[in-house]
């Protein structure tokens, strides 16, 4: 306990880039893109840094000694002697380290403060101030699904509104890279995983993270093995609303997110702002006769609403699937919270494109539409895709991450015209169809070589798909059992579709359309 008190007194004043971080002994756990950004930041601040990782990318291993950071690699099944020898005053973990990991357990039992990258970024957020000398505002985005799309949408809307805004965090650009960007920003739109939020829940510093606005888009089973239970996962997600100052945005169609807002400890004056696909109340965003409207940030909200765009216009950008419309509304609420005008939101949406592998139409051939939603890596995401394409030939399977797929099969899979099952956990999926959707034809892909899987998928799907059908890759599972990533999985699916079309003996039809190669 004495050590914890001494360490806390050393860390409490460190709430600015310009504080004295010199010679602070820090251990960084993990050398992913996040871990490297942490090590690089601390080295720039003058701290004494040791990175401990099971392995190291060759480029990172080359760069660490250049910036004055030590590296230790090896088995992490037990606490390395190097960790103890460094006598850390602070440990900062990459988000992949679960609460039960031996190094995390040792850190907490030893009384050494434990941070994630988000707490460090908040403390040094003033490195590149705005014109008025203040740090950029933060807007936080989480949820089981839709985080990346909503983060990109919100940042795009803010830029269209004249703000210097950047999407960062779990989206792929480490928040510490954004904080240190010399160009500076007015707003950082920060995508947060449940892992990052769990680390943020440990925050005990004098100036806790306090976003201008925040949203949890939805909540469903995911990452249960990491968190240990659904309740722990839910509690981590709820951290996104802590200390919000202006707007706590929640999904009216998901009662769990509303409860999070009701239970959150927020700054006095913060408002609850709802969104869904129905007619909005006076503090909501919603849809009225095909028009997306805002009643929450409108002076006359009790009598009228502000038009943002229409579902028909969104359809022109492939943004009209119900779950994408919900993401648009959530992003618009965040943008309105920072003062973006409705016309700027409309303009941003006219040019916005979804990232690859998100309900992306790969090709239309012989009357069959082939859709890549490889990003649907859990049942909740796949349910949204299946709702957008009822009756599809469903390509499903992969690494289930301990999640039961039975409810998805019973509620959505039962309406599929056929199922093509891939991946390591095929047995559970096939059994779920046998119990809950026995009338749906099920085809297993038993190929084990990555190069062969999608060719067989397309072959089987082409055999059962008829004119007017959709073949939908919405795996409801992670990809790492057979592919390098969800992106690799989607790309291989798209390539296999195009190969099939190219080999068709009948040649191309005038009505055939294909997406860009490598999409």
DOKEMAR-870053 format. One record per residue (C-alpha): x, z, y. Coordinates in nm, 4 decimals, decimal comma. Layout:
ATOM          X          Z          Y
ATOM          X          Z          Y
...
This chain:
ATOM          X          Z          Y
ATOM     0,0000     0,0000     0,0000
ATOM     0,2836     0,0798     0,2426
ATOM     0,4279    -0,2642     0,1882
ATOM     0,0910    -0,4239     0,2654
ATOM     0,0640    -0,2293     0,5921
ATOM     0,4142    -0,3272     0,6998
ATOM     0,3483    -0,6909     0,6138
ATOM     0,0162    -0,6911     0,7974
ATOM     0,1852    -0,5616     1,1119
ATOM     0,4322    -0,8494     1,0860
ATOM     0,1571    -1,1084     1,0409
ATOM    -0,1072    -0,9874     1,2872
ATOM     0,0738    -1,1197     1,5991
ATOM     0,1195    -1,4633     1,4364
ATOM    -0,1900    -1,6270     1,5841
ATOM    -0,0223    -1,9124     1,7718
ATOM     0,2248    -2,1908     1,7113
ATOM     0,4288    -2,0295     1,9871
ATOM     0,4449    -1,6838     1,8239
ATOM     0,7676    -1,5706     1,6575
ATOM     0,7525    -1,6965     1,2976
ATOM     1,1305    -1,6997     1,2615
ATOM     1,2762    -1,5612     0,9383
ATOM     0,9323    -1,4749     0,7971
ATOM     0,9818    -1,4775     0,4196
ATOM     0,7141    -1,7024     0,2698
ATOM     0,6548    -1,8334    -0,0808
ATOM     0,4505    -2,1530    -0,1083
ATOM     0,2815    -2,2094    -0,4441
ATOM     0,2484    -2,5721    -0,5462
ATOM     0,4020    -2,8931    -0,4195
ATOM     0,1087    -3,1289    -0,3863
ATOM     0,0385    -3,3011    -0,0550
ATOM    -0,1102    -2,9728     0,0689
ATOM     0,1833    -2,7620    -0,0494
ATOM     0,4326    -2,9910     0,1175
ATOM     0,2404    -2,9819     0,4465
ATOM     0,2519    -2,6003     0,4350
ATOM     0,6244    -2,5915     0,3598
ATOM     0,7000    -2,8484     0,6287
ATOM     0,4980    -2,6566     0,8880
ATOM     0,6632    -2,3244     0,8068
ATOM     1,0093    -2,4814     0,8180
ATOM     0,9321    -2,6186     1,1623
ATOM     0,8255    -2,2687     1,2674
ATOM     1,1563    -2,1225     1,1496
ATOM     1,0311    -1,9293     0,8478
ATOM     1,2396    -1,8758     0,5334
ATOM     1,0496    -2,0730     0,2737
ATOM     1,0653    -2,0905    -0,1041
ATOM     0,8394    -2,3401    -0,2830
ATOM     0,7492    -2,2552    -0,6415
ATOM     0,5936    -2,5315    -0,8476
ATOM     0,5583    -2,6303    -1,2104
ATOM     0,6971    -2,9726    -1,1249
ATOM     0,7915    -3,1690    -0,8157
ATOM     0,7402    -3,5231    -0,6994
ATOM     1,0826    -3,6823    -0,6590
ATOM     1,0282    -3,7627    -0,2914
ATOM     0,9155    -3,4098    -0,2071
ATOM     1,2075    -3,2644    -0,4045
ATOM     1,4439    -3,4812    -0,1988
ATOM     1,2876    -3,3851     0,1346
ATOM     1,2648    -3,0076     0,0933
ATOM     1,6393    -2,9316     0,1246
ATOM     1,6553    -3,1705     0,4204
ATOM     1,4052    -2,9536     0,6106
ATOM     1,5711    -2,6321     0,4924
ATOM     1,3276    -2,5262     0,2199
ATOM     1,4273    -2,3961    -0,1236
ATOM     1,2565    -2,5282    -0,4379
ATOM     1,2108    -2,3629    -0,7771
ATOM     1,0433    -2,5510    -1,0630
ATOM     0,9533    -2,4404    -1,4118
ATOM     0,6847    -2,2769    -1,6209
ATOM     0,4352    -2,0695    -1,4251
ATOM     0,2865    -1,8941    -1,7248
ATOM     0,4762    -1,5865    -1,6084
ATOM     0,5937    -1,4719    -1,2662
ATOM     0,9363    -1,6290    -1,1996
ATOM     1,2239    -1,4012    -1,1048
ATOM     1,2764    -1,6263    -0,8021
ATOM     0,9405    -1,5177    -0,6626
ATOM     1,0276    -1,1483    -0,6802
ATOM     1,3812    -1,2054    -0,5509
ATOM     1,2510    -1,3768    -0,2361
ATOM     1,0577    -1,0573    -0,1467
ATOM     0,7835    -1,2534     0,0256
ATOM     0,6021    -1,1122     0,3254
ATOM     0,3403    -1,3829     0,2720
ATOM     0,2299    -1,6143    -0,0092
ATOM     0,0447    -1,9375     0,0698
ATOM    -0,1111    -2,1081    -0,2314
ATOM    -0,2134    -2,4672    -0,2821
ATOM    -0,5870    -2,4882    -0,3589
ATOM    -0,5302    -2,5770    -0,7237
ATOM    -0,4211    -2,2208    -0,8060
ATOM    -0,7256    -2,0401    -0,9497
ATOM    -0,7915    -1,6710    -0,8780
ATOM    -0,6950    -1,5873    -1,2365
ATOM    -0,3565    -1,7630    -1,2236
ATOM    -0,0704    -1,5243    -1,3088
ATOM     0,1048    -1,5848    -0,9752
ATOM    -0,2132    -1,5191    -0,7768
ATOM    -0,2803    -1,2046    -0,9772
ATOM     0,0761    -1,0815    -0,9136
ATOM     0,0485    -1,1516    -0,5415
ATOM    -0,2743    -0,9582    -0,5017
ATOM    -0,1595    -0,6680    -0,7193
ATOM     0,1637    -0,6467    -0,5192
ATOM    -0,0223    -0,6163    -0,1898
ATOM     0,1389    -0,9296    -0,0466
ATOM    -0,1002    -1,1149     0,1888
ATOM    -0,2364    -1,4325     0,0308
ATOM    -0,3406    -1,7313     0,2432
ATOM    -0,4482    -2,0862     0,1905
ATOM    -0,3476    -2,3775     0,4119
ATOM    -0,6627    -2,3400     0,6233
ATOM    -0,5696    -1,9955     0,7555
ATOM    -0,2212    -2,1131     0,8498
ATOM    -0,3675    -2,4171     1,0269
ATOM    -0,6126    -2,2005     1,2223
ATOM    -0,3335    -1,9733     1,3406
ATOM    -0,1179    -2,2612     1,4673
ATOM    -0,3997    -2,4862     1,5900
ATOM    -0,2774    -2,4594     1,9512
ATOM     0,0392    -2,6658     1,8913
ATOM    -0,1058    -2,9712     2,0687
ATOM    -0,3691    -2,8428     2,3130
ATOM    -0,6427    -3,0397     2,4846
ATOM    -0,6270    -3,1281     2,8526
ATOM    -0,7749    -2,7919     2,9480
ATOM    -0,5116    -2,6073     2,7445
ATOM    -0,7449    -2,5050     2,4633
ATOM    -0,7102    -2,5936     2,0969
ATOM    -0,9255    -2,8564     1,9294
ATOM    -1,2683    -2,7483     1,8102
ATOM    -1,3246    -2,7283     1,4357
ATOM    -1,6305    -2,8561     1,2505
ATOM    -1,6429    -2,7581     0,8819
ATOM    -1,8004    -2,9575     0,5986
ATOM    -1,8534    -2,8498     0,2386
ATOM    -2,1029    -2,8982    -0,0441
ATOM    -2,0955    -2,9956    -0,4083
ATOM    -2,1384    -3,3630    -0,3178
ATOM    -2,1245    -3,5837    -0,0105
ATOM    -1,8417    -3,3972     0,1658
ATOM    -1,6102    -3,6903     0,2237
ATOM    -1,8823    -3,9314     0,3346
ATOM    -2,0291    -3,6748     0,5745
ATOM    -1,6864    -3,5841     0,7121
ATOM    -1,6053    -3,9495     0,7796
ATOM    -1,9491    -4,0132     0,9279
ATOM    -1,9269    -3,7155     1,1632
ATOM    -1,5778    -3,8060     1,2835
ATOM    -1,6812    -4,1688     1,3362
ATOM    -1,9831    -4,0611     1,5408
ATOM    -1,7680    -3,8323     1,7533
ATOM    -1,5159    -4,1064     1,8227
ATOM    -1,8015    -4,3387     1,9218
ATOM    -1,9109    -4,0625     2,1600
ATOM    -1,5751    -4,0674     2,3363
ATOM    -1,4106    -3,7729     2,1629
ATOM    -1,0690    -3,7752     1,9985
ATOM    -1,1802    -3,6680     1,6523
ATOM    -1,0074    -3,6755     1,3144
ATOM    -1,1312    -3,6210     0,9594
ATOM    -0,8927    -3,3977     0,7658
ATOM    -0,8618    -3,1299     0,4992
ATOM    -0,9769    -3,1983     0,1444
ATOM    -1,0508    -3,5573     0,2473
ATOM    -0,6838    -3,6435     0,1885
ATOM    -0,5136    -3,5790     0,5241
ATOM    -0,3860    -3,2187     0,5208
ATOM    -0,5239    -3,0180     0,8088
ATOM    -0,1721    -2,9079     0,9017
ATOM    -0,0755    -3,2708     0,9532
ATOM    -0,3721    -3,3128     1,1883
ATOM    -0,2903    -2,9919     1,3769
ATOM     0,0684    -3,1094     1,4315
ATOM    -0,0209    -3,4681     1,5253
ATOM     0,1447    -3,5193     1,8659
ATOM    -0,1469    -3,7286     1,9921
ATOM    -0,3764    -3,4255     1,9745
ATOM    -0,7523    -3,4129     1,9164
ATOM    -1,0686    -3,2789     2,0751
ATOM    -1,2341    -3,2079     1,7401
ATOM    -1,1115    -3,1741     1,3830
ATOM    -1,3786    -3,2458     1,1211
ATOM    -1,2512    -3,0461     0,8253
ATOM    -1,3646    -3,1142     0,4707
ATOM    -1,3276    -2,7972     0,2644
ATOM    -1,3334    -2,7612    -0,1118
ATOM    -1,4683    -2,4503    -0,2795
ATOM    -1,1067    -2,3662    -0,3684
ATOM    -1,0000    -2,3708    -0,0043
ATOM    -1,3033    -2,1650     0,0920
ATOM    -1,2219    -1,9019    -0,1707
ATOM    -0,8794    -1,8573    -0,0116
ATOM    -1,0424    -1,8459     0,3306
ATOM    -1,2664    -1,5641     0,2052
ATOM    -0,9519    -1,3470     0,1790
ATOM    -0,8823    -1,3819     0,5504
ATOM    -0,8122    -1,0498     0,7235
ATOM    -0,6310    -1,1539     1,0402
ATOM    -0,7296    -1,0513     1,3917
ATOM    -0,8670    -1,3962     1,4811
ATOM    -1,0708    -1,5372     1,1891
ATOM    -1,1650    -1,9032     1,1625
ATOM    -1,4597    -1,9629     1,3960
ATOM    -1,5919    -2,3213     1,3840
ATOM    -1,8161    -2,4752     1,6456
ATOM    -2,0451    -2,6075     1,3700
ATOM    -2,0569    -2,5983     0,9921
ATOM    -2,2554    -2,7400     0,7019
ATOM    -2,3000    -2,6876     0,3293
ATOM    -2,4668    -3,0094     0,2178
ATOM    -2,5922    -2,8967    -0,1227
ATOM    -2,5105    -2,6686    -0,4130
ATOM    -2,4965    -2,7455    -0,7851
ATOM    -2,2847    -2,6493    -1,0862
ATOM    -1,9231    -2,7594    -1,0417
ATOM    -1,5731    -2,6130    -1,0781
ATOM    -1,7149    -2,3267    -1,2825
ATOM    -1,3975    -2,2942    -1,4879
ATOM    -1,1944    -2,2399    -1,1676
ATOM    -1,4314    -1,9871    -1,0129
ATOM    -1,5431    -1,8158    -1,3313
ATOM    -1,9160    -1,8280    -1,2599
ATOM    -2,1784    -2,0119    -1,0588
ATOM    -2,2259    -1,7024    -0,8412
ATOM    -1,8575    -1,6993    -0,7465
ATOM    -1,8721    -2,0711    -0,6709
ATOM    -2,1789    -2,0186    -0,4532
ATOM    -2,0156    -1,7290    -0,2672
ATOM    -1,7093    -1,9424    -0,1933
ATOM    -1,9212    -2,2235    -0,0523
ATOM    -2,1105    -1,9789     0,1698
ATOM    -1,7880    -1,8857     0,3505
ATOM    -1,8180    -2,2125     0,5458
ATOM    -2,0779    -2,0527     0,7757
ATOM    -1,8802    -1,7407     0,8687
ATOM    -1,8270    -1,6966     1,2424
ATOM    -1,9944    -2,0273     1,3325
ATOM    -2,0572    -2,0380     1,7061
ATOM    -2,3087    -2,3157     1,7787
ATOM    -2,4822    -2,4729     1,4758
ATOM    -2,5157    -2,3769     1,1089
ATOM    -2,6457    -2,6978     0,9544
ATOM    -2,8240    -2,6671     0,6199
ATOM    -3,0176    -2,8825     0,3732
ATOM    -3,3901    -2,8015     0,3845
ATOM    -3,4259    -2,9602     0,0400
ATOM    -3,1725    -2,7156    -0,1066
ATOM    -3,2901    -2,3564    -0,0687
ATOM    -2,9476    -2,2201    -0,1605
ATOM    -2,7944    -2,3574     0,1593
ATOM    -3,0695    -2,2022     0,3707
ATOM    -3,0052    -1,8633     0,2080
ATOM    -2,6357    -1,9001     0,2893
ATOM    -2,7210    -1,9433     0,6570
ATOM    -2,9643    -1,6523     0,6541
ATOM    -2,6998    -1,4245     0,5023
ATOM    -2,4049    -1,5496     0,7101
ATOM    -2,2261    -1,3354     0,9673
ATOM    -2,2229    -1,5753     1,2638
ATOM    -2,1441    -1,5531     1,6328
ATOM    -2,4415    -1,4423     1,8390
ATOM    -2,6308    -1,7463     1,9667
ATOM    -2,5509    -1,9748     1,6742
ATOM    -2,8551    -2,1761     1,5635
ATOM    -2,9776    -2,2770     1,2183
ATOM    -3,0341    -2,6541     1,2123
ATOM    -3,2036    -2,8121     0,9115
ATOM    -3,2034    -3,1665     0,7774
ATOM    -3,3907    -3,3502     0,5031
ATOM    -3,5757    -3,6753     0,4418
ATOM    -3,9094    -3,5396     0,5597
ATOM    -4,0708    -3,4996     0,9003
ATOM    -3,8503    -3,2587     1,0994
ATOM    -3,9543    -2,9343     1,2608
ATOM    -3,8451    -2,8390     1,6140
ATOM    -3,4959    -2,7306     1,5000
ATOM    -3,4372    -3,0078     1,2477
ATOM    -3,3283    -3,3658     1,1906
ATOM    -3,5365    -3,5831     0,9592
ATOM    -3,7178    -3,9097     0,9000
ATOM    -4,0494    -4,0218     1,0526
ATOM    -4,1957    -4,3532     0,9308
ATOM    -3,8530    -4,4935     0,8485
ATOM    -3,6868    -4,3680     1,1690
ATOM    -3,4109    -4,1043     1,1636
ATOM    -3,4776    -3,8587     1,4444
ATOM    -3,3321    -3,5474     1,6055
ATOM    -3,5583    -3,2674     1,7234
ATOM    -3,2925    -2,9955     1,7129
ATOM    -3,0798    -3,1004     2,0108
ATOM    -3,3561    -3,2315     2,2374
ATOM    -3,4864    -3,0516     2,5454
ATOM    -3,8408    -3,1641     2,4616
ATOM    -3,8097    -3,0897     2,0900
ATOM    -4,1489    -2,9177     2,0674
ATOM    -4,3263    -3,2357     2,1771
ATOM    -4,1037    -3,5304     2,0839
ATOM    -3,7880    -3,6455     1,9041
ATOM    -3,4817    -3,8563     1,9759
ATOM    -3,4362    -4,1731     1,7685
ATOM    -3,0959    -4,2118     1,6011
ATOM    -3,1383    -4,5181     1,3772
ATOM    -3,3736    -4,6606     1,1146
ATOM    -3,3605    -4,6747     0,7372
ATOM    -3,3820    -5,0541     0,7646
ATOM    -3,0695    -5,0624     0,9800
ATOM    -2,8904    -4,8317     0,7386
ATOM    -2,9828    -5,0635     0,4517
ATOM    -2,7875    -5,3419     0,6206
ATOM    -2,4757    -5,1245     0,5835
ATOM    -2,5572    -5,0121     0,2252
ATOM    -2,6383    -4,6653     0,3617
ATOM    -3,0075    -4,6430     0,2674
ATOM    -2,9807    -4,4582    -0,0656
ATOM    -3,1637    -4,1268    -0,0182
ATOM    -2,8580    -3,9052    -0,0631
ATOM    -2,6606    -4,1182     0,1835
ATOM    -2,9421    -4,0941     0,4396
ATOM    -2,9210    -3,7164     0,3976
ATOM    -2,5463    -3,7333     0,4637
ATOM    -2,6121    -3,9401     0,7773
ATOM    -2,8550    -3,6767     0,9048
ATOM    -2,6109    -3,3924     0,8347
ATOM    -2,3285    -3,5759     1,0100
ATOM    -2,5554    -3,6551     1,3049
ATOM    -2,6421    -3,2851     1,3364
ATOM    -2,2721    -3,1970     1,3543
ATOM    -2,2076    -3,4720     1,6080
ATOM    -2,5014    -3,3640     1,8221
ATOM    -2,3718    -3,0053     1,8096
ATOM    -2,0530    -3,1162     1,9865
ATOM    -2,2483    -3,3175     2,2426
ATOM    -2,2457    -3,6733     2,1076
ATOM    -2,5337    -3,8829     2,2485
ATOM    -2,7899    -4,0480     2,0152
ATOM    -2,6846    -4,3964     2,1274
ATOM    -2,3254    -4,3276     2,0190
ATOM    -2,4480    -4,2145     1,6768
ATOM    -2,6479    -4,5363     1,6445
ATOM    -2,3486    -4,7469     1,7455
ATOM    -2,1200    -4,5664     1,4987
ATOM    -2,3581    -4,6363     1,2109
ATOM    -2,3712    -5,0088     1,2782
ATOM    -2,0055    -5,0411     1,1818
ATOM    -1,9664    -4,7639     0,9227
ATOM    -1,8757    -4,8517     0,5661
ATOM    -1,8752    -4,6219     0,2652
ATOM    -1,5462    -4,5604     0,0917
ATOM    -1,4882    -4,7552    -0,2300
ATOM    -1,6476    -4,6179    -0,5474
ATOM    -1,9477    -4,4697    -0,3676
ATOM    -2,2613    -4,6584    -0,4774
ATOM    -2,0601    -4,9752    -0,4179
ATOM    -2,2129    -5,3022    -0,5361
ATOM    -1,9367    -5,4729    -0,7320
ATOM    -2,1235    -5,7919    -0,8225
ATOM    -2,4627    -5,9520    -0,8749
ATOM    -2,4503    -6,1943    -1,1656
ATOM    -2,7203    -6,3477    -1,3809
ATOM    -2,9788    -6,1264    -1,2138
ATOM    -2,7868    -5,8064    -1,2981
ATOM    -2,6434    -5,5830    -1,0246
ATOM    -2,3256    -5,3931    -1,1132
ATOM    -2,2763    -5,0715    -0,9121
ATOM    -1,9639    -4,8533    -0,8971
ATOM    -2,0328    -4,4879    -0,8145
ATOM    -1,7273    -4,3499    -0,9900
ATOM    -1,7122    -4,0794    -0,7210
ATOM    -2,0170    -3,9219    -0,8902
ATOM    -1,7975    -3,6744    -1,0770
ATOM    -2,0639    -3,4117    -1,1506
ATOM    -2,4317    -3,4084    -1,2557
ATOM    -2,5621    -3,3417    -0,9049
ATOM    -2,3919    -3,6521    -0,7653
ATOM    -2,4996    -3,8646    -1,0607
ATOM    -2,8595    -3,7491    -1,0145
ATOM    -2,8561    -3,8879    -0,6616
ATOM    -2,7247    -4,2223    -0,7872
ATOM    -2,9836    -4,2418    -1,0639
ATOM    -3,2557    -4,1622    -0,8108
ATOM    -3,1366    -4,4562    -0,6031
ATOM    -3,1349    -4,6855    -0,9099
ATOM    -3,4116    -4,5696    -1,1471
ATOM    -3,4153    -4,7495    -1,4807
ATOM    -3,0479    -4,8465    -1,4636
ATOM    -2,8168    -4,9015    -1,7564
ATOM    -2,6238    -4,5802    -1,7070
ATOM    -2,2488    -4,5598    -1,7708
ATOM    -2,1849    -4,1870    -1,8151
ATOM    -1,9159    -3,9520    -1,9401
ATOM    -1,5651    -3,8206    -1,8973
ATOM    -1,4411    -3,4649    -1,8555
ATOM    -1,7436    -3,2392    -1,8000
ATOM    -1,5462    -2,9422    -1,6615
ATOM    -1,7610    -2,6942    -1,8528
ATOM    -2,0869    -2,8155    -1,6936
ATOM    -2,3974    -2,8656    -1,9074
ATOM    -2,5373    -3,2174    -1,8625
ATOM    -2,8649    -3,1524    -2,0442
ATOM    -3,0804    -3,1068    -1,7329
ATOM    -2,9522    -3,4328    -1,5862
ATOM    -3,0343    -3,6229    -1,9034
ATOM    -3,3787    -3,4606    -1,9241
ATOM    -3,4726    -3,5315    -1,5609
ATOM    -3,2912    -3,8561    -1,4767
ATOM    -3,1346    -3,9939    -1,7920
ATOM    -3,4705    -4,0126    -1,9622
ATOM    -3,5623    -4,2960    -1,7243
ATOM    -3,2477    -4,5026    -1,7928
ATOM    -3,2987    -4,8300    -1,9755
ATOM    -2,9843    -4,7553    -2,1812
ATOM    -2,6779    -4,5325    -2,1726
ATOM    -2,3162    -4,6310    -2,2322
ATOM    -2,1176    -4,3139    -2,3000
ATOM    -1,7434    -4,2838    -2,2347
ATOM    -1,4848    -4,0084    -2,2265
ATOM    -1,3565    -3,7053    -2,4077
ATOM    -1,6826    -3,5119    -2,3998
ATOM    -1,9021    -3,7860    -2,5505
ATOM    -2,0415    -3,5599    -2,8227
ATOM    -2,2180    -3,3291    -2,5766
ATOM    -2,3687    -3,6229    -2,3886
ATOM    -2,4894    -3,8043    -2,6985
ATOM    -2,6439    -3,4800    -2,8237
ATOM    -2,8195    -3,4292    -2,4887
ATOM    -2,9782    -3,7743    -2,5164
ATOM    -3,0863    -3,7032    -2,8737
ATOM    -3,2607    -3,3827    -2,7611
ATOM    -3,4032    -3,4827    -2,4230
ATOM    -3,4239    -3,8628    -2,4133
ATOM    -3,4423    -3,9891    -2,7727
ATOM    -3,6105    -4,3151    -2,6702
ATOM    -3,3132    -4,4232    -2,4576
ATOM    -3,0685    -4,6507    -2,6461
ATOM    -2,7227    -4,4889    -2,6454
ATOM    -2,3945    -4,6723    -2,7025
ATOM    -2,0648    -4,4897    -2,7452
ATOM    -1,7347    -4,6355    -2,6283
ATOM    -1,4836    -4,5109    -2,8815
ATOM    -1,1847    -4,6928    -2,7305
ATOM    -0,9089    -4,4432    -2,6501
ATOM    -0,6676    -4,6665    -2,4591
ATOM    -0,7348    -4,6659    -2,0842
ATOM    -0,6879    -5,0424    -2,0663
ATOM    -0,9659    -5,1002    -2,3205
ATOM    -1,2379    -4,8587    -2,2072
ATOM    -1,4019    -5,0509    -1,9242
ATOM    -1,3842    -5,3877    -2,0982
ATOM    -1,5900    -5,2363    -2,3798
ATOM    -1,8254    -5,0689    -2,1296
ATOM    -1,9010    -5,3990    -1,9605
ATOM    -1,9411    -5,5771    -2,2935
ATOM    -2,1993    -5,3245    -2,4149
ATOM    -2,3823    -5,3058    -2,0803
ATOM    -2,4044    -5,6842    -2,0567
ATOM    -2,5670    -5,6947    -2,3992
ATOM    -2,8586    -5,4719    -2,2943
ATOM    -2,8997    -5,5524    -1,9232
ATOM    -3,1761    -5,7956    -1,8341
ATOM    -3,2648    -5,9978    -1,5253
ATOM    -3,3368    -5,7504    -1,2447
ATOM    -3,1486    -5,4620    -1,4064
ATOM    -2,8744    -5,2494    -1,2528
ATOM    -2,5677    -5,1338    -1,4444
ATOM    -2,4635    -4,8088    -1,2794
ATOM    -2,1297    -4,6346    -1,3265
ATOM    -2,2206    -4,2763    -1,2319
ATOM    -2,0173    -4,0716    -1,4815
ATOM    -2,1322    -3,7178    -1,3910
ATOM    -1,7859    -3,6097    -1,5042
ATOM    -1,4241    -3,6013    -1,3979
ATOM    -1,1976    -3,8922    -1,4852
ATOM    -0,8721    -3,7297    -1,5923
ATOM    -0,9366    -3,7489    -1,9646
ATOM    -0,8897    -4,1283    -1,9637
ATOM    -0,8012    -4,2382    -1,6089
ATOM    -0,5615    -4,1449    -1,3323
ATOM    -0,8459    -4,0669    -1,0910
ATOM    -1,2064    -4,1515    -1,0129
ATOM    -1,0656    -4,4356    -0,8024
ATOM    -0,8725    -4,5736    -1,0999
ATOM    -1,1860    -4,5474    -1,3131
ATOM    -1,3956    -4,7347    -1,0576
ATOM    -1,1330    -5,0018    -0,9999
ATOM    -1,1019    -5,0689    -1,3731
ATOM    -1,4804    -5,0944    -1,3991
ATOM    -1,4943    -5,3450    -1,1129
ATOM    -1,2072    -5,5470    -1,2588
ATOM    -1,3785    -5,5583    -1,5981
ATOM    -1,7023    -5,6793    -1,4385
ATOM    -1,5204    -5,9586    -1,2578
ATOM    -1,3320    -6,0537    -1,5733
ATOM    -1,6626    -6,0787    -1,7587
ATOM    -1,8148    -6,2957    -1,4886
ATOM    -1,5076    -6,5205    -1,4869
ATOM    -1,5326    -6,5712    -1,8632
ATOM    -1,9029    -6,6465    -1,8702
ATOM    -1,9524    -6,9774    -2,0424
ATOM    -2,2335    -7,0612    -1,8023
ATOM    -2,0040    -7,0342    -1,4977
ATOM    -2,1017    -6,8981    -1,1614
ATOM    -2,4636    -6,9164    -1,0438
ATOM    -2,5422    -7,0021    -0,6847
ATOM    -2,6954    -6,6575    -0,6457
ATOM    -2,3927    -6,4735    -0,7813
ATOM    -2,2150    -6,2346    -0,5459
ATOM    -1,9040    -6,0289    -0,6025
ATOM    -1,7367    -5,7615    -0,3976
ATOM    -1,3767    -5,7877    -0,2778
ATOM    -1,1129    -5,7888    -0,5492
ATOM    -0,9691    -5,4449    -0,6158
ATOM    -1,2622    -5,2695    -0,4479
